[in-house]
Amino acid sequence: MPCSDTNEVSICYWGFSYFVPHYLRLGHTTIMFVVYVIRSHVNQQLYVGFTEDFKERLKTHNDGRVISTKAYRPWEPIFLECYIDKGDALRRELYLKTTSGKRALRLMLRETLES
């Protein structure tokens, strides 16, 4: 969903909109933990990661400052999940890196991965 400055119930982050529950919009700063999947333009390889600042983290991947992704630049985001609890986000990241998690990702993103 494209971002909009007038949308009162979502936050805009790196071109994506996220629903923010009412109790988080009561004047408090919202910290979002992001689990992301990026895809290499070079060989279509997927990389799963976790961050508190997705925009900056994607920049580090594309600037070549991450050893494991440096050789496969540039990277594009294809999947993001936001969490308000860091433990939940880290648990999800670990799951997506397992064989079952990779299988689930390929099933969920089959149309995206075919394009």
N, C-alpha and C positions, 0 to 999 in steps of 0.2 A: 504494500500500500504506500503510495507516495506521501511525503511529509507535507503538512500544512501548518502554517503559523496560527491559524484560527481554531484548530482542533483543541478543545479544552480537556479531553480525556486521554490524550496520547502524548508521548514525547517523541521527538524526532531525533534520530541518531544515525548518521552515515547513510542518509537516504531512505531509511526504514522508519515506520511508525510502530510504536509499541503502546498497548493499552496500559494505563496506569490506574490501579484501583483508587476509588475515592479516598480511602483512608491514608493513602500516600500523597495526596495532593492538598493536604491541609496546611501548606506553608512550610513543610519540612523538606530538607534536601533528600532526594531519592538517590541512593547508590544502587546501581544496577550491575550485576555480575553477568557477563556475556559468555556463553558457550557458542563457538562459531565453527563453521566449516568453510574453508576456502579451497578454490580449485586453481591449479596451475594452468596457464595458457600454453605451456611448453608440451606437457605430456598428459594433461587431464588428471594428474594425481590430486588426491584429496588430503587435506591436513585439518585435523581437529584440534582446537585450542580453547583456552579460557583466558579472560582478561576483564579488567574493570574499565578499560578505555579502548574500545574496539577500533576507533579511527586511528589512534596512535599505534596500536598493535599491528594493524594491516600495513601501516607505513613502514614499520620495522621489518616486516616480511618483504615488502617490495623494495626497500632500500638495501636489502642483502645483509641485514644485521642479525639474522637468525640462521645459524649454521645449517640446520636441517632443511631449510626451504630456499636457501640462497641460490642454488643451482637451477631452480625451477621457476624463477621469476619470469613474468609478473603473475600475481595472484589476484583472484576476484572472489568476493564473498558470495556464497550460494545459500547459506543457511545460518540463521542466528536464533538463539533462544536467550531470553533475559530472565534472571532470577534476582530476588531480593535477599536471598540467603546464600552466602558464599559456599557453605557446605553442600547445599543442594546443587549448585552449579558445578563444583568440583566432582561430585559423585556422578553427575550426568556426563561430564567430559570423560571421566574414566570409563563409563559404560560405553560411550560412543567409540572408544578406542579398542574395545574388545571385538572378538569375531562376531558375536551376536549384535553388537552395536553397529558395526560396519554393515552388516547384512540389513539391519533395520534402516539405516541411512540410505542405502542404495535402493531399498524398496520405497521409502518415503519420497525420495528425490528422483525417481526414475525418469520422469519427463525432463527435468532440469539436466540430468546427466546425459540424456540422449541428444540434447541440443548443443 
